[in-house]
Amino acid sequence: MGQSDAFRDSSNEVFEQILRHIVEGFRANTGSLVLCQGEDSCRFSIVAGIGLPDGGIGSVIPSGAGVIGWVLENKQALLLKNNDPGFHELLPEPGIQTPLTALCWPLLMGQRLIGALCVNSLDDKANYTEADLNHGKMLVNLITLVIDNIRLLDDRQKRIQQLAATNERYMDSNRQLQEAHKHLERSEKRLNDILNSLDSVVWSMEPDTLKILYLNKAVHEISGHPVEDFFNDQHLWLNIIDAVDRTRVENSLADLMKTGVQKITYRIHRPDGDLRWLLHHMRIVCADAGAPLRIDGISVDITQHKNAEDLLKQRNEELQTALDKIQEVQRQLVQSEKLSSIGQLAAGVAHEINNPIGYINSNLTSLKNYVEELLALVAIYEKIESVCADAGQLRQIEEFKNKIDLEFLKTDVLDLLDESHEGASRVKKIVQDLKDFSYAGGDDDWQWANLHTCLESTLNIVNNEIKYKASVTKEFGDIPQVWCLPHQLNQVFMNLLVNATHAIENKGTITVRTGSENDHIWVEVGDTGKGIAPEHVNKIFDPFFTTKPVGKGTGLGLSVSYNIIKKHNGEIRLDSRVGEGSTFRIVLPIKNETVVA
């Protein structure tokens, strides 16, 4: 069993061979070899067995249980016979054949217990004695030495395998480390190549001394100084900063210790005298304990951007000046359009004024005659006042009363006065509406207004334009007052009403509707005219676009109306069908929060 080739098999097979030699040598029927497992010398299990029931090999021997448990606990060899009084206390579990005699030895290496070996005889062929027990002790000592040697060799082999595996892992780790080092070198080179390809300056410096730790090649292009100059002179960067900006940069570096991040824009001077604008973004990097390690940053050349910004600012100022001029021209165009519209309506307004003035003058003439006759009657009364009892004079007075139809005169003079008053009121209303409509107003004249009043006033102004071609139907809803510019909305209503009149070729109807919906009110002006062609629908709000003959329209009416409605944060919609008519719908917020604010 000491030959080296015996250990080529697994140790358990060797243990079984050892046990088989012992069992055969002692003419036993069964046997067990128990060894401690691992470093825990208190745990013992069966590693080899002959004649054991299924599942016996590998089972753990409880401390003090059975023959083997007693031997392990007491570390003494044991001879048992069936007639021994203590034999029955160490009997195995029921169901296992009881041996007639048994030998069991502890496996001791000095004081170290490594296991136990037990042989059992089931018949009377081997009647074991104390001599067999003692003879077995010497054999067991040799076996103990062999088993311990086997286990030591096994442990050594395992350790060799572990060391080989560890060495392989170490070599593999070393290869990985070398590969990682090469990869790191390639990554560092690639990073340097990337940083050197940038147009911006990437840098790193010490927080206390401002000594440069890293600087890419872009610094040469931007500052005009080679990279080496900045490593040789740690104050060079501050020295090339424009004197006006230097203190601000130094303060920013001081604040960096508190804020951790700083951005600043400043100028530097190149050796060729060129001035460059830089955007400086820097961050403080601290150790785990919080102590600052370095300052990392990037400096971007924004000279072109700065020049473009200055140019853009100049252009904006020029555009603002041009916009102010355009707005002034627009105001003039709006006023011109309004005056043009008023000029077109002047003849009609004069006609409207002439009618009531005509019958006022006529009535006043008749009233003058009546008054003269009444005065004549009064004169007669004065002559006969003293002789009022004279029958002839009284008859003369009566005849004169009949001649002038005094009763009719009394009633007719009142009617004439009423008509005269009505005519004067109409003249006053027309003149007032014309005055209100022609009021130019300003963009700061926002007020609460009743749009029904605005519509009535506008309808009164354009009545002479409408009445010969269309009848007006008013379908006014219940709407609240609106925060608006009334004089400008009057202009919108007039443009829509006049356009509706022009769209009617012979005789038609213009319908004016109002209503409210959610927080908005709407006003519709519809006509039964010829409608708008589909190809013109998208152009009607464009300035100077008109379908009227040359000299009949400026093309600004709807454009001006559209801008006025947009100023009110509203919208104007069109629904038109050729041959059926058009409807313009104006939607306005009841309160314009933007303008109020």
ChimeraX attribute file (.defattr): number of C-alpha atoms within 10 A of each C-alpha:
attribute: neighborCount
match mode: 1-to-1
recipient: residues
	/A:1	14
	/A:2	10
	/A:3	7
	/A:4	8
	/A:5	8
	/A:6	14
	/A:7	15
	/A:8	10
	/A:9	9
	/A:10	10
	/A:11	17
	/A:12	11
	/A:13	15
	/A:14	18
	/A:15	21
	/A:16	17
	/A:17	15
	/A:18	17
	/A:19	23
	/A:20	19
	/A:21	11
	/A:22	20
	/A:23	21
	/A:24	13
	/A:25	9
	/A:26	17
	/A:27	16
	/A:28	25
	/A:29	17
	/A:30	20
	/A:31	23
	/A:32	24
	/A:33	24
	/A:34	27
	/A:35	24
	/A:36	19
	/A:37	16
	/A:38	9
	/A:39	7
	/A:40	8
	/A:41	13
	/A:42	16
	/A:43	15
	/A:44	24
	/A:45	19
	/A:46	20
	/A:47	21
	/A:48	24
	/A:49	23
	/A:50	19
	/A:51	11
	/A:52	13
	/A:53	10
	/A:54	6
	/A:55	7
	/A:56	16
	/A:57	17
	/A:58	13
	/A:59	12
	/A:60	16
	/A:61	19
	/A:62	16
	/A:63	15
	/A:64	14
	/A:65	16
	/A:66	17
	/A:67	21
	/A:68	29
	/A:69	18
	/A:70	19
	/A:71	23
	/A:72	28
	/A:73	16
	/A:74	12
	/A:75	19
	/A:76	14
	/A:77	21
	/A:78	18
	/A:79	19
	/A:80	22
	/A:81	18
	/A:82	14
	/A:83	10
	/A:84	11
	/A:85	9
	/A:86	11
	/A:87	17
	/A:88	14
	/A:89	11
	/A:90	15
	/A:91	16
	/A:92	14
	/A:93	9
	/A:94	7
	/A:95	7
	/A:96	10
	/A:97	10
	/A:98	17
	/A:99	20
	/A:100	19
	/A:101	23
	/A:102	26
	/A:103	25
	/A:104	27
	/A:105	25
	/A:106	27
	/A:107	30
	/A:108	19
	/A:109	13
	/A:110	6
	/A:111	8
	/A:112	10
	/A:113	18
	/A:114	20
	/A:115	27
	/A:116	27
	/A:117	26
	/A:118	25
	/A:119	25
	/A:120	25
	/A:121	23
	/A:122	15
	/A:123	13
	/A:124	10
	/A:125	11
	/A:126	16
	/A:127	15
	/A:128	21
	/A:129	15
	/A:130	12
	/A:131	9
	/A:132	13
	/A:133	19
	/A:134	14
	/A:135	11
	/A:136	18
	/A:137	17
	/A:138	11
	/A:139	13
	/A:140	22
	/A:141	16
	/A:142	13
	/A:143	19
	/A:144	21
	/A:145	15
	/A:146	16
	/A:147	23
	/A:148	17
	/A:149	13
	/A:150	20
	/A:151	13
	/A:152	12
	/A:153	14
	/A:154	15
	/A:155	12
	/A:156	12
	/A:157	12
	/A:158	12
	/A:159	13
	/A:160	12
	/A:161	12
	/A:162	12
	/A:163	13
	/A:164	12
	/A:165	12
	/A:166	13
	/A:167	12
	/A:168	12
	/A:169	12
	/A:170	14
	/A:171	12
	/A:172	12
	/A:173	13
	/A:174	12
	/A:175	12
	/A:176	12
	/A:177	13
	/A:178	12
	/A:179	12
	/A:180	14
	/A:181	12
	/A:182	12
	/A:183	12
	/A:184	12
	/A:185	12
	/A:186	12
	/A:187	13
	/A:188	12
	/A:189	12
	/A:190	12
	/A:191	12
	/A:192	14
	/A:193	13
	/A:194	11
	/A:195	18
	/A:196	17
	/A:197	12
	/A:198	13
	/A:199	16
	/A:200	21
	/A:201	23
	/A:202	21
	/A:203	18
	/A:204	21
	/A:205	19
	/A:206	16
	/A:207	19
	/A:208	10
	/A:209	9
	/A:210	16
	/A:211	17
	/A:212	20
	/A:213	14
	/A:214	14
	/A:215	22
	/A:216	20
	/A:217	20
	/A:218	21
	/A:219	20
	/A:220	16
	/A:221	14
	/A:222	20
	/A:223	22
	/A:224	15
	/A:225	16
	/A:226	13
	/A:227	17
	/A:228	11
	/A:229	12
	/A:230	18
	/A:231	15
	/A:232	11
	/A:233	12
	/A:234	15
	/A:235	14
	/A:236	13
	/A:237	15
	/A:238	16
	/A:239	13
	/A:240	16
	/A:241	22
	/A:242	16
	/A:243	13
	/A:244	10
	/A:245	15
	/A:246	17
	/A:247	13
	/A:248	14
	/A:249	19
	/A:250	12
	/A:251	10
	/A:252	17
	/A:253	23
	/A:254	13
	/A:255	13
	/A:256	18
	/A:257	16
	/A:258	10
	/A:259	12
	/A:260	15
	/A:261	18
	/A:262	19
	/A:263	16
	/A:264	15
	/A:265	16
	/A:266	17
	/A:267	20
	/A:268	22
	/A:269	18
	/A:270	17
	/A:271	11
	/A:272	8
	/A:273	9
	/A:274	10
	/A:275	15
	/A:276	19
	/A:277	22
	/A:278	22
	/A:279	17
	/A:280	17
	/A:281	16
	/A:282	22
	/A:283	19
	/A:284	22
	/A:285	18
	/A:286	13
	/A:287	9
	/A:288	8
	/A:289	6
	/A:290	8
	/A:291	9
	/A:292	16
	/A:293	15
	/A:294	20
	/A:295	24
	/A:296	19
	/A:297	19
	/A:298	17
	/A:299	22
	/A:300	18
	/A:301	19
	/A:302	17
	/A:303	15
	/A:304	11
	/A:305	12
	/A:306	14
	/A:307	12
	/A:308	12
	/A:309	12
	/A:310	12
	/A:311	12
	/A:312	14
	/A:313	12
	/A:314	12
	/A:315	12
	/A:316	13
	/A:317	12
	/A:318	12
	/A:319	13
	/A:320	12
	/A:321	12
	/A:322	12
	/A:323	13
	/A:324	12
	/A:325	12
	/A:326	12
	/A:327	12
	/A:328	12
	/A:329	13
	/A:330	13
	/A:331	15
	/A:332	12
	/A:333	16
	/A:334	20
	/A:335	15
	/A:336	15
	/A:337	20
	/A:338	22
	/A:339	14
	/A:340	15
	/A:341	19
	/A:342	18
	/A:343	12
	/A:344	13
	/A:345	18
	/A:346	16
	/A:347	13
	/A:348	17
	/A:349	22
	/A:350	12
	/A:351	13
	/A:352	17
	/A:353	18
	/A:354	13
	/A:355	12
	/A:356	20
	/A:357	17
	/A:358	13
	/A:359	15
	/A:360	20
	/A:361	12
	/A:362	14
	/A:363	18
	/A:364	16
	/A:365	12
	/A:366	15
	/A:367	18
	/A:368	13
	/A:369	12
	/A:370	18
	/A:371	14
	/A:372	12
	/A:373	17
	/A:374	17
	/A:375	12
	/A:376	13
	/A:377	16
	/A:378	12
	/A:379	12
	/A:380	16
	/A:381	16
	/A:382	12
	/A:383	11
	/A:384	14
	/A:385	12
	/A:386	9
	/A:387	12
	/A:388	13
	/A:389	10
	/A:390	11
	/A:391	10
	/A:392	10
	/A:393	17
	/A:394	16
	/A:395	11
	/A:396	12
	/A:397	17
	/A:398	12
	/A:399	12
	/A:400	16
	/A:401	16
	/A:402	11
	/A:403	9
	/A:404	14
	/A:405	11
	/A:406	17
	/A:407	10
	/A:408	9
	/A:409	17
	/A:410	12
	/A:411	10
	/A:412	15
	/A:413	18
	/A:414	12
	/A:415	13
	/A:416	18
	/A:417	15
	/A:418	12
	/A:419	16
	/A:420	21
	/A:421	14
	/A:422	14
	/A:423	19
	/A:424	16
	/A:425	13
	/A:426	16
	/A:427	19
	/A:428	13
	/A:429	15
	/A:430	19
	/A:431	15
	/A:432	14
	/A:433	19
	/A:434	20
	/A:435	10
	/A:436	17
	/A:437	23
	/A:438	17
	/A:439	13
	/A:440	15
	/A:441	14
	/A:442	11
	/A:443	10
	/A:444	8
	/A:445	10
	/A:446	17
	/A:447	13
	/A:448	14
	/A:449	15
	/A:450	15
	/A:451	22
	/A:452	18
	/A:453	12
	/A:454	21
	/A:455	19
	/A:456	13
	/A:457	22
	/A:458	23
	/A:459	21
	/A:460	17
	/A:461	25
	/A:462	23
	/A:463	20
	/A:464	18
	/A:465	20
	/A:466	23
	/A:467	12
	/A:468	12
	/A:469	18
	/A:470	23
	/A:471	16
	/A:472	18
	/A:473	13
	/A:474	14
	/A:475	11
	/A:476	13
	/A:477	14
	/A:478	9
	/A:479	17
	/A:480	16
	/A:481	14
	/A:482	20
	/A:483	20
	/A:484	26
	/A:485	20
	/A:486	22
	/A:487	18
	/A:488	21
	/A:489	20
	/A:490	23
	/A:491	24
	/A:492	22
	/A:493	23
	/A:494	24
	/A:495	22
	/A:496	21
	/A:497	27
	/A:498	17
	/A:499	16
	/A:500	27
	/A:501	26
	/A:502	18
	/A:503	20
	/A:504	20
	/A:505	12
	/A:506	11
	/A:507	14
	/A:508	19
	/A:509	19
	/A:510	24
	/A:511	18
	/A:512	22
	/A:513	17
	/A:514	20
	/A:515	16
	/A:516	17
	/A:517	11
	/A:518	7
	/A:519	9
	/A:520	16
	/A:521	22
	/A:522	21
	/A:523	22
	/A:524	22
	/A:525	22
	/A:526	24
	/A:527	29
	/A:528	22
	/A:529	26
	/A:530	18
	/A:531	19
	/A:532	20
	/A:533	13
	/A:534	11
	/A:535	8
	/A:536	12
	/A:537	12
	/A:538	10
	/A:539	13
	/A:540	20
	/A:541	20
	/A:542	15
	/A:543	15
	/A:544	14
	/A:545	17
	/A:546	19
	/A:547	12
	/A:548	12
	/A:549	7
	/A:550	8
	/A:551	6
	/A:552	9
	/A:553	16
	/A:554	16
	/A:555	18
	/A:556	22
	/A:557	27
	/A:558	21
	/A:559	18
	/A:560	24
	/A:561	23
	/A:562	21
	/A:563	16
	/A:564	18
	/A:565	19
	/A:566	13
	/A:567	15
	/A:568	21
	/A:569	16
	/A:570	19
	/A:571	17
	/A:572	19
	/A:573	12
	/A:574	17
	/A:575	13
	/A:576	20
	/A:577	16
	/A:578	12
	/A:579	12
	/A:580	12
	/A:581	21
	/A:582	22
	/A:583	21
	/A:584	19
	/A:585	19
	/A:586	20
	/A:587	22
	/A:588	23
	/A:589	20
	/A:590	22
	/A:591	17
	/A:592	17
	/A:593	11
	/A:594	8
	/A:595	13
	/A:596	10
	/A:597	5
